[in-house]
Amino acid sequence: MEFKEELNKPIFKTVSEIADSLNYPTFVVGGWVRDLLLERKREVEDIDFVCIGSGITLAENIAEELGNSATLKIFKNFGTAMISFKGENYEFVGARKESYRRDSRKPIVEDGTLEDDQNRRDFTINAMAIQLNSENFGNFLDPFNGKEDLKNKIIKTPLDPNTTFSDDPLRMMRAIRFANQLNFNIENKTLKAIKNNAERLEIISKERITDELNKIIMCDKPSNGFKLLFNTNLLHQFFNEMCKLQGVEKINNHSHKDNFFHTLEVLDNICKNSDDLWLRWAAILHDIAKPQTKKYEEGIGWTFHAHEFIGSKMVKGIFKKLKLPLNHKMEFVKKMVALHLRPIVLAQDIVTDSAVRRLLFDAGDDIDKLMMLCDADITSKNPNKVKKYLANFKLVRKKLKEVEEKDRIRNFQPPVDGNEIMQLFKIKSGKQIGDLKKLIKDAILDGLVKNNKQDALIFLEKKATELNIEKK
């Protein structure tokens, strides 16, 4: 089987010519070959090349041929090199065989044959190769029938899966990620080996685990990946807080919903409308505190009081543990978790301008994403209940728009700042300034004062008199 026509990208011609000049048998391998056979569009061209020889020497010669617009990075410790060229990345490595120590995923590497290199690949669908040397240009090599596994939509390892996963436990996460991305099934023997080796994940850095997790979260339907992570016990190794959501308790014929599967429904719902990774994380964490706030109350049933506030406080610890960014992205997730019940409460009651102003103030520019999360949170199987909630949210959205146009509350700052208060009353910075600023803010949000400086100053002078603060 030949793929000469498919190899019309200029990089393949360049690699072919340089490989011939060095007398290195050279192949394009891995994901590029897989996606070529799947006719799957790649967002970024990351192409892996293997040669029988020095991958670094091959890369150095190719970078020189590509000229100044090519950036070469060499990783001597790993015997690999990366070229970045016109928005594409090319990785080069010499064929090698690997052996592992039980307590480390860092392999002992030796030069090897192409067969050795294909043996060390994670899955059969990633072990296919196409030769690039002019004499055999386009020849397809498929020692483990990866093409057949692609056709049958199967993820399995080239060699014994227990060895494959014990050697490099991150491959277990990758198996689930590929199954989720490609909508494939994991072969039974391979799936069983993931369960058997789940605890080996402890030797993998959190950064690498989370990188794979985020790729699962960014799938069209990440719930499939999370179910696999849970059922194989992988999720328990690094995200036990989410595992605790699973299960249903029943007292006096009253049971609560399974919050693990509810969370996955909310996540899938969000994914239909947004590819924002951090909004997807907000969906994952919105009910994360329900296990510790769960309480059965006679005559009421199951309650989860304050789970949104406690959940918001948990976000930082989870982000820290998973090596997620502790910056504005984390703050956004905290905000979404803290506020996710507010629009639902508004939808249940008569919507007052004051409540809407406070929601607008607290959510700021993220109000639309918050409403999207609330829509996604409706997972009832009762169509009448769903219809009622959506109609109420429509009313909340209308009210949000009206109040925003009238009062300009979103991201507003009180029209009189602390410096002006100090000058007006000749008082020093301190608690009094904060108290007066809060009084102005609350009065505007409650609709007692219009959001302008003149009305705010009149209100401020009146309040100052009540507090025995004289204007100097």
C-alpha positions in Angstrom: 0.0 0.0 0.0 1.4 3.4 -1.0 0.6 7.0 0.0 2.6 9.0 -2.5 -0.1 11.4 -3.4 -1.0 12.1 0.3 2.6 13.1 1.0 2.6 16.2 -1.2 3.4 18.6 1.7 6.8 20.3 1.0 8.2 19.1 4.4 8.0 15.5 3.3 10.1 16.2 0.2 12.7 18.0 2.3 12.9 15.2 4.8 13.1 12.6 2.1 16.1 14.4 0.4 18.0 15.0 3.6 17.3 11.4 4.9 18.7 10.1 1.6 21.8 12.3 1.8 22.5 11.0 5.3 21.6 7.4 4.3 19.0 7.3 7.2 15.9 5.2 6.6 13.2 7.7 7.7 9.5 7.4 8.4 6.5 9.6 9.3 4.8 8.0 12.2 2.1 8.3 14.8 -0.9 10.7 14.9 -0.3 12.2 11.4 -0.6 8.7 9.8 -3.6 7.8 11.9 -5.5 11.0 11.1 -4.6 10.6 7.4 -6.3 7.2 7.4 -9.3 8.6 9.4 -9.5 11.6 7.0 -9.5 13.7 10.2 -8.7 17.4 10.1 -5.9 18.4 12.4 -6.1 21.8 14.1 -2.3 22.1 14.3 0.2 20.1 12.2 2.3 18.2 14.7 4.2 15.6 12.7 6.5 12.9 14.2 9.5 11.5 12.2 11.6 8.4 13.1 14.9 7.6 11.5 17.4 4.8 11.8 20.2 7.0 12.9 20.4 10.3 14.9 17.2 12.2 15.1 19.1 15.3 16.2 21.5 15.1 13.2 18.5 14.7 10.8 16.7 17.7 12.4 19.8 19.9 12.3 20.2 19.3 8.6 16.5 19.8 7.9 16.5 23.1 9.9 19.4 24.4 7.9 17.7 23.5 4.6 14.4 25.3 5.8 16.4 28.5 6.5 15.9 31.3 9.0 12.2 30.9 9.4 12.7 27.5 11.1 13.3 27.3 14.8 15.2 24.3 16.1 15.1 23.0 19.7 17.3 20.1 20.7 16.6 17.8 23.7 19.8 15.9 24.1 18.7 14.0 27.3 15.9 12.5 25.2 17.7 12.2 21.9 15.0 14.3 20.2 14.7 17.5 18.3 11.8 19.8 17.4 11.5 22.2 14.5 8.8 24.9 14.4 8.2 26.1 10.9 5.4 28.3 9.6 3.0 27.4 12.4 3.8 23.7 12.2 5.8 21.5 14.6 8.0 18.6 13.4 9.6 16.2 16.0 12.5 14.0 15.1 13.8 11.0 17.0 16.1 8.1 16.3 14.5 4.6 16.4 15.0 3.2 19.9 14.1 0.5 22.3 13.2 1.2 25.9 13.3 -0.6 29.2 11.8 0.6 32.5 12.5 0.5 36.2 9.5 -0.3 38.4 9.6 3.0 40.3 10.1 5.4 37.4 8.5 6.1 34.0 11.9 7.4 32.7 13.1 4.7 30.4 16.6 3.3 29.8 17.0 4.1 26.1 19.1 2.3 23.5 19.4 2.7 19.8 17.0 0.3 18.0 15.4 -0.8 14.8 12.2 0.5 13.3 10.5 -2.7 14.8 11.9 -1.8 18.3 10.4 1.8 17.8 7.0 0.5 16.8 7.0 -1.9 19.7 7.3 1.0 22.1 4.4 2.9 20.7 1.3 3.3 22.9 -1.5 1.9 20.6 -1.7 0.0 17.4 -3.4 3.0 15.7 -0.3 5.1 16.5 2.2 2.5 15.5 1.7 2.8 11.7 4.5 4.4 9.6 5.1 5.6 6.1 8.6 5.6 4.6 10.0 8.8 3.1 13.2 7.7 1.5 13.0 8.1 -2.3 13.5 4.4 -3.0 10.4 3.4 -1.0 8.6 6.7 -0.8 5.1 6.3 0.4 5.4 2.7 1.5 3.0 1.9 4.4 4.2 -0.2 7.4 1.5 -1.6 9.7 3.0 -4.4 11.9 0.1 -4.5 14.4 -2.9 -4.1 12.0 -3.6 -0.6 13.2 -5.5 0.1 10.0 -7.9 -2.7 10.9 -8.3 -1.3 14.4 -9.1 2.1 13.0 -11.8 0.5 10.8 -13.2 -1.3 13.8 -12.9 1.7 16.1 -10.7 -0.1 18.6 -8.0 1.2 21.0 -5.5 -1.5 22.0 -1.8 -1.7 22.7 0.8 -3.2 20.3 2.2 -5.5 23.0 0.9 -6.8 26.4 -1.1 -3.9 27.8 0.0 -4.6 31.4 3.6 -4.0 30.3 2.7 -1.0 28.2 0.8 0.7 31.0 3.2 -0.3 33.8 6.1 1.1 31.7 4.4 4.4 31.0 1.1 4.9 33.1 0.2 8.1 31.3 -0.8 5.9 28.4 -3.8 4.9 30.3 -5.1 8.5 30.3 -4.2 8.7 26.6 -6.2 5.5 25.9 -9.3 7.1 27.4 -8.6 10.4 25.7 -8.3 8.8 22.2 -11.4 6.7 22.9 -13.3 9.9 23.8 -11.9 12.0 21.0 -12.4 9.4 18.2 -15.5 7.8 19.6 -13.7 4.4 19.8 -14.0 1.5 22.2 -11.1 0.3 24.3 -10.4 -3.4 23.7 -11.4 -5.6 26.7 -7.9 -6.8 27.5 -6.6 -3.3 27.3 -9.4 -1.9 29.5 -8.8 -4.6 32.1 -5.1 -3.7 32.1 -6.0 0.0 32.8 -8.0 -1.1 35.9 -5.1 -3.4 37.0 -2.5 -0.6 36.7 -4.6 2.4 37.8 -2.4 3.0 40.9 0.7 3.2 38.8 -0.6 6.7 37.8 1.0 8.0 41.0 4.4 8.1 39.4 3.2 10.6 36.7 3.4 14.3 37.4 0.1 16.1 37.9 0.9 18.5 35.1 1.0 15.6 32.6 -2.2 14.0 34.0 -4.0 17.3 33.9 -2.9 18.0 30.3 -4.6 14.7 29.3 -7.6 15.5 31.5 -8.1 18.9 29.8 -8.0 17.2 26.4 -10.8 14.9 27.6 -12.7 17.9 28.9 -12.4 19.6 25.5 -14.0 16.6 23.6 -17.5 17.1 22.2 -18.9 14.8 24.8 -16.5 14.5 27.7 -18.9 12.5 29.9 -17.8 9.4 28.0 -14.2 10.0 29.0 -15.1 10.7 32.7 -17.2 7.5 32.9 -14.2 5.6 31.7 -11.9 7.4 34.1 -14.3 6.6 36.9 -14.9 2.9 36.0 -11.2 2.2 35.6 -10.4 3.9 39.0 -8.1 6.3 37.3 -10.2 9.3 38.4 -9.8 8.2 42.0 -6.0 8.5 41.8 -6.0 12.3 41.2 -9.6 13.7 41.5 -11.3 12.0 44.4 -13.4 15.1 45.2 -15.3 14.4 42.0 -15.6 10.6 42.7 -17.3 11.5 46.0 -20.2 12.9 44.0 -21.2 9.4 42.8 -23.9 7.5 44.5 -27.5 7.9 45.8 -28.6 7.7 49.4 -32.2 6.9 50.4 -34.0 7.7 53.7 -37.8 7.3 54.2 -38.3 6.8 50.5 -36.6 10.1 49.8 -33.5 9.9 47.6 -31.4 12.6 46.0 -30.0 12.4 42.4 -26.6 11.0 41.6 -24.5 14.2 41.5 -21.7 12.6 39.6 -23.9 11.8 36.6 -25.8 15.1 37.0 -22.4 16.9 36.8 -21.5 15.0 33.6 -24.9 16.0 32.1 -24.2 19.6 32.9 -20.8 19.3 31.4 -22.1 17.8 28.2 -24.8 20.5 28.0 -22.2 23.3 28.3 -20.1 21.6 25.6 -23.0 22.0 23.1 -22.8 25.8 23.5 -19.2 26.7 24.5 -15.7 25.6 23.9 -14.4 27.7 26.9 -12.3 25.2 28.9 -12.8 27.2 32.2 -16.6 27.4 31.8 -16.4 23.6 31.3 -14.4 23.4 34.6 -17.1 25.5 36.3 -19.6 22.9 35.2 -17.4 20.1 36.6 -17.1 21.9 40.0 -20.4 23.6 40.3 -21.8 21.0 42.8 -18.4 19.7 44.1 -19.3 20.5 47.7 -22.6 18.6 47.7 -21.1 15.5 49.5 -20.1 17.5 52.6 -23.2 19.7 52.7 -25.7 16.8 52.2 -28.2 16.5 55.0 -31.6 14.8 55.4 -34.2 17.0 57.1 -37.5 15.5 58.3 -40.4 16.9 56.3 -38.1 18.6 53.8 -35.9 15.8 52.3 -32.3 16.1 51.2 -30.7 19.5 51.4 -27.3 20.9 50.3 -27.2 24.2 52.1 -24.4 26.6 51.1 -22.8 24.1 48.7 -22.2 26.9 46.2 -20.1 28.9 48.8 -18.2 26.0 50.1 -17.7 24.7 46.6 -16.3 28.1 45.6 -13.8 27.9 48.5 -12.7 24.4 47.3 -11.8 25.5 43.8 -8.4 26.9 44.8 -7.3 23.7 46.5 -8.4 21.5 43.6 -6.7 23.8 41.1 -3.5 23.8 43.2 -3.5 20.0 43.5 -4.1 19.5 39.8 -1.5 22.1 38.8 -4.1 24.2 37.1 -3.5 28.0 36.8 -4.0 29.9 40.0 -4.8 33.2 38.2 -7.8 34.9 36.7 -8.9 31.6 35.2 -9.3 30.1 38.6 -11.0 33.2 39.9 -13.5 32.9 37.0 -14.3 29.3 38.0 -14.7 30.3 41.7 -17.1 33.0 40.7 -19.2 30.7 38.5 -19.4 28.1 41.3 -20.4 30.7 43.9 -23.1 32.3 41.7 -24.5 29.3 39.9 -27.7 29.2 42.1 -28.4 32.9 42.0 -30.3 33.0 38.6 -32.1 29.8 39.6 -33.4 31.5 42.7 -34.4 34.6 40.7 -36.3 32.3 38.3 -38.3 30.9 41.2 -39.3 34.2 42.7 -40.7 37.5 41.6 -37.7 39.1 39.9 -37.0 42.4 41.6 -34.7 45.1 40.1 -32.6 45.1 43.2 -31.8 41.4 43.0 -31.0 41.7 39.3 -28.7 44.7 40.0 -26.8 42.7 42.6 -26.4 39.7 40.2 -25.2 42.0 37.5 -22.7 43.7 39.9 -21.4 40.3 41.2 -21.2 38.6 37.8 -19.9 41.6 35.8 -18.9 40.7 32.2 -19.3 37.0 33.0 -23.1 37.3 33.3 -23.8 35.6 29.9 -21.5 32.7 30.8 -23.2 32.3 34.2 -26.6 32.2 32.5 -25.2 29.6 30.1 -24.1 27.5 33.1 -27.6 27.8 34.6 -29.2 26.7 31.4 -26.9 23.6 31.4 -27.7 22.9 35.0 -31.3 22.0 34.0 -31.1 18.2 33.7 -34.6 17.3 34.9 -36.3 14.4 33.0 -39.6 16.2 33.5 -40.3 18.2 30.3 -42.8 20.5 32.0 -40.2 21.4 34.7 -37.6 22.0 32.0 -40.0 24.2 30.1 -40.9 26.2 33.2 -37.2 26.8 34.1 -36.3 27.9 30.6 -39.2 30.3 30.5 -38.2 31.7 33.9 -34.6 32.1 32.7 -35.9 34.0 29.6 -37.6 36.4 32.0 -34.4 36.8 34.1 -32.4 37.5 30.9 -35.0 40.1 29.8 -34.8 41.8 33.2 -31.0 41.7 33.1 -31.0 43.5 29.8 -33.6 46.1 31.0 -31.7 46.9 34.2 -28.3 47.0 32.5 -29.6 49.5 29.9 -31.3 51.6 32.6 -28.7 51.5 35.4 -25.4 50.6 33.9 -24.6 48.3 36.8 -22.3 45.7 35.1 -18.8 46.3 36.4 -19.8 49.6 37.9 -17.7 51.4 40.5 -19.5 53.8 43.0 -19.5 57.3 41.4 -17.8 58.7 44.5 -14.4 57.2 45.4 -12.5 57.0 48.6 -10.3 60.1 47.8 -13.3 62.2 47.2 -14.9 61.1 50.5 -11.6 62.0 52.4 -11.5 65.4 50.8 -15.2 66.1 51.4 -15.2 65.2 55.1 -11.5 65.8 55.8 -11.0 62.4 57.3 -8.1 60.0 57.0 -8.2 56.6 55.2 -9.8 54.0 57.4 -12.9 52.0 58.3 -15.2 55.0 57.9 -14.3 55.4 54.2 -15.0 51.8 53.5 -18.3 52.0 55.4 -19.4 55.1 53.4 -18.4 53.5 50.1 -20.4 50.4 50.9 -23.5 52.5 51.8 -23.3 54.2 48.4 -22.9 50.9 46.6 -25.7 49.2 48.4 -28.0 52.2 47.9 -27.4 52.1 44.2 -27.9 48.4 43.9 -31.1 48.6 45.9 -32.4 51.3 43.7 -32.5 54.0 46.4 -30.0 56.2 44.6 -29.4 56.7 40.9 -26.0 55.7 39.6 -24.6 59.2 39.2 -22.3 61.5 41.2 -24.8 64.2 42.1 -27.4 61.9 43.6 -24.6 59.8 45.3 -23.2 63.0 47.0 -26.6 64.1 48.3 -27.1 60.6 49.7 -23.6 60.5 51.2 -24.0 63.8 53.0 -27.3 62.7 54.5 -25.8 59.4 55.7 -22.7 61.2 57.0 -25.0 63.4 59.2 -26.7 60.3 60.5 -23.3 58.8 61.4 -22.2 62.1 63.0 -19.6 62.7 60.4 -19.5 66.5 59.8 -18.6 68.0 56.4 -15.6 70.2 56.9 
